[in-house]
Amino acid sequence: MRRLIITIACVLGLGLDASSAPARCLSYEPAQVTLEGTIRSRTLPGPPNYVSIARGDHPEVIFVLVLDAPICVSGNPSSRTNSKSHARVTEVQLVDSEANPRRFLEKRVRVSGSFFGAQSRHHRTPIVLNITGIRAVTQSATEGE
């Protein structure tokens, strides 16, 4: 029942708080999306136990896009890996070795790519963005929008 409510909220663009919801929900791959936000890095415990760096787990650095505004993502019921809908998403993990998000740390960016649902312990946010393009956004570029 809760999944149905979230799915309906995403389709209607309502989220749980209509004042912060987008006009429409975004879709999983192969659909392409473009998002704006700030790139941050996080160091989290990785293998073997994904619990504590102090207790011997290897540090794993991930890059996260902290979104300017929350989004929702509509699940695809026919997909095994992308079936879950998500409302009020404020962060997405970025993946792609060629885009090099590190060079944009703490900067506002516009990132393009496609979503997929987290599939392993290396994916630290429910929604992951496979980057196809990334560029810095200057203040003057967004003032007229």
LINRA-V66791 format. One record per residue. N is the residue number from 1. RES is the residue in one small letter. D_LAST is the distance of its C-alpha to the last C-alpha in Angstrom with 2 decimals. Layout:
N & RES & D_LAST
N & RES & D_LAST
//
This chain:
1 & m & 38.41
2 & r & 35.71
3 & r & 34.26
4 & l & 34.20
5 & i & 32.37
6 & i & 29.67
7 & t & 29.39
8 & i & 29.11
9 & a & 26.53
10 & c & 24.42
11 & v & 24.89
12 & l & 23.98
13 & g & 21.03
14 & l & 22.94
15 & g & 23.87
16 & l & 26.27
17 & d & 23.83
18 & a & 21.74
19 & s & 19.43
20 & s & 18.13
21 & a & 18.44
22 & p & 16.00
23 & a & 16.09
24 & r & 18.44
25 & c & 20.42
26 & l & 20.21
27 & s & 23.40
28 & y & 25.73
29 & e & 26.71
30 & p & 26.91
31 & a & 23.43
32 & q & 20.70
33 & v & 17.72
34 & t & 14.75
35 & l & 14.10
36 & e & 12.60
37 & g & 14.96
38 & t & 17.82
39 & i & 20.98
40 & r & 24.22
41 & s & 27.79
42 & r & 30.60
43 & t & 34.28
44 & l & 36.10
45 & p & 39.69
46 & g & 40.33
47 & p & 43.59
48 & p & 46.25
49 & n & 45.60
50 & y & 41.90
51 & v & 43.07
52 & s & 43.67
53 & i & 43.29
54 & a & 46.04
55 & r & 48.35
56 & g & 47.93
57 & d & 44.86
58 & h & 43.00
59 & p & 39.65
60 & e & 36.75
61 & v & 33.42
62 & i & 30.36
63 & f & 26.65
64 & v & 24.26
65 & l & 20.50
66 & v & 19.72
67 & l & 16.67
68 & d & 13.81
69 & a & 14.62
70 & p & 17.83
71 & i & 18.33
72 & c & 21.43
73 & v & 23.34
74 & s & 25.86
75 & g & 29.25
76 & n & 31.18
77 & p & 34.67
78 & s & 36.30
79 & s & 35.26
80 & r & 37.51
81 & t & 34.96
82 & n & 31.66
83 & s & 33.03
84 & k & 31.69
85 & s & 28.62
86 & h & 26.65
87 & a & 24.68
88 & r & 22.42
89 & v & 22.29
90 & t & 20.86
91 & e & 22.29
92 & v & 23.22
93 & q & 25.76
94 & l & 24.96
95 & v & 27.72
96 & d & 28.35
97 & s & 30.61
98 & e & 29.17
99 & a & 25.53
100 & n & 26.90
101 & p & 24.43
102 & r & 26.74
103 & r & 25.30
104 & f & 21.91
105 & l & 23.59
106 & e & 21.83
107 & k & 18.67
108 & r & 15.13
109 & v & 14.90
110 & r & 13.53
111 & v & 16.72
112 & s & 17.90
113 & g & 21.23
114 & s & 23.32
115 & f & 24.60
116 & f & 28.25
117 & g & 30.17
118 & a & 32.04
119 & q & 35.38
120 & s & 37.25
121 & r & 37.86
122 & h & 35.67
123 & h & 32.60
124 & r & 31.73
125 & t & 28.85
126 & p & 29.35
127 & i & 26.46
128 & v & 26.46
129 & l & 23.94
130 & n & 25.63
131 & i & 23.31
132 & t & 22.95
133 & g & 20.28
134 & i & 18.71
135 & r & 16.82
136 & a & 15.73
137 & v & 12.16
138 & t & 12.18
139 & q & 10.71
140 & s & 9.60
141 & a & 7.80
142 & t & 5.35
143 & e & 5.63
144 & g & 3.80
145 & e & 0.00
//
